[in-house]
Amino acid sequence: MIGERVGGFVILGLLGRGATGTVWLAEDEAGDGDRPARRVALKVLTGPVAEHSDALARFRREVDALSRLRHPRVVAAVDAPGEHEGRLFLPIEYVPGRSLAELVRERGPLPPRAATRVLGDVLDGLAAAHAAGMVHRDLKPSNVLVDRDGRARITDLGLVRLLDATATGPTRAGDVLGTPAFMAPEQARGEVDVGPAADLYAVGGLAFWALAGRSPFRGGDALALLRQHIEDAPPELGSLVAGVSAELSEWVRRALAKAPADRFADAEAMGAALGRIEADLPEDEAAAETEVRRRLTEPPAEQPLPTVERPPTPAPGRPRRAGLLGPLVTVVAIPMIGIFALTFRGTGPATPSEMPPPVEIELDGGEVVAGALIGIADGIARVRLPDGEVRSVRLDRAVELRHPLAGTGGG
């Protein structure tokens, strides 16, 4: 994989995996000329297009959304999509730094001033998306990238819903699209006409994650999380985190209101209210913000960016290499009936088989670990990733386990 050509790009390393694709660090081969090479994030579907009808629809929605939206707080496409050995790919901006999920998981919750800056950037991006007639519908910590200056950008528009009257999409009554830990009540109920207020609810969830290192609701399986979003009041953020003002806690409480009408009027109003709270934060928070920026500039603890030599141009007629990854069927829409989830409890070791079952484990920050389940022991799942690496996942941080071959229909 490292050094392989995909379209006009050379693969340098792995950046991450999601439910429908893999993201690679790549370099533009056009850099050999007068212009320096560009580094991009290359999103590649995880299996042949013919086996990914849902993934293909999600990919096309993201391409369509990025063609309509240009904003500094939204990660942009840098080139047209393409196809490589039966797999679609999309080159987007590479943002050096961390996702909000990784940043909090690796370094701990953010100081209030740094958190409000990140949340303000997210709201700026949402305001532009909503003005362009789009609802993100899957806003979560892993879809917020924080660069080395501490500024945030929204990414992954694969579940975006277009609000114009002619737009069509995969949503049907009873389908639940999104990530259970950060899903608005109207999404959890499977309502079709989910509007911008659902994204504002998700920002309240992002605030919990950034300031407390957790989502508003947790525990149980995905269906239990959906019920909590619909029925339960979230905990008071100020009672969980020292140093969070009453005003900031109230701002989060309003964002997480059950009824869309009880939330902020729109992303601009929500951002303006947050700006007034940020202006009243103690001045010594500036030092904490500087510390967060320092952490962001440190090299990642894992997967340092490699330097590779470009492979020679293949001779005419030379057989093409195998594709990036083998096929993996994933679940994108989770119907209310027939949802496949597992509550994690203390389990004994699983006996590995010659063909380990494929699984997807969704962590509390929205990251998805997908691969073959080797075994579970002492609350740790060992998963073999598609590139052969074995990753250990703490199940007390898992939100949901999905079997990639589970059906998505009701019954």
TARA-V208113 format. One record per backbone hydrogen bond with DSSP energy under -1.0 kcal/mol. NH is the residue of the N-H (numbers start at 1). CO is the residue of the C=O. If there is no record, write none. Layout:
[[NH CO] [NH CO]]
//
This chain:
[[3 11] [4 1] [6 9] [9 6] [10 27] [11 4] [12 25] [13 25] [15 23] [16 23] [18 21] [22 44] [23 16] [24 42] [25 13] [26 40] [27 10] [28 38] [29 8] [31 28] [32 29] [33 30] [40 26] [41 92] [42 24] [43 90] [44 22] [45 88] [46 20] [49 86] [51 48] [52 49] [56 52] [57 53] [58 54] [59 55] [60 56] [61 57] [62 58] [63 59] [64 60] [65 61] [66 62] [67 63] [69 65] [74 71] [75 154] [78 91] [79 91] [82 89] [84 87] [87 84] [89 82] [90 43] [92 41] [93 76] [98 146] [100 141] [100 144] [101 141] [103 99] [104 100] [105 101] [106 102] [107 103] [108 104] [110 210] [115 111] [116 112] [117 113] [118 114] [119 115] [120 116] [121 117] [122 118] [123 119] [124 120] [125 121] [126 122] [127 123] [128 124] [129 125] [130 126] [131 127] [132 128] [133 130] [134 129] [135 161] [142 365] [143 140] [144 141] [145 153] [146 98] [147 151] [150 147] [153 145] [154 73] [155 143] [160 157] [161 135] [163 133] [167 164] [174 190] [175 172] [182 179] [183 180] [188 184] [189 185] [190 187] [191 186] [194 192] [198 195] [200 196] [201 197] [202 198] [203 199] [204 200] [205 201] [206 202] [207 203] [208 204] [209 205] [210 206] [211 207] [212 208] [213 209] [225 221] [226 222] [227 223] [228 224] [229 225] [230 226] [231 227] [232 228] [240 237] [241 237] [244 241] [249 245] [250 246] [251 247] [252 248] [253 249] [254 250] [255 251] [256 252] [257 254] [262 259] [263 260] [270 266] [271 267] [272 268] [273 269] [274 270] [275 271] [276 272] [277 273] [278 274] [279 275] [281 278] [285 282] [286 283] [289 285] [290 286] [291 287] [292 288] [293 289] [294 290] [295 291] [296 292] [297 293] [318 315] [334 176] [336 174] [359 371] [360 402] [361 369] [362 400] [363 367] [364 397] [366 363] [369 361] [371 359] [372 384] [373 357] [374 382] [375 382] [377 380] [380 377] [381 393] [382 375] [383 391] [384 372] [385 389] [388 385] [391 383] [393 381] [395 379] [397 394] [398 395] [399 362] [400 362] [402 360] [406 403]]
//
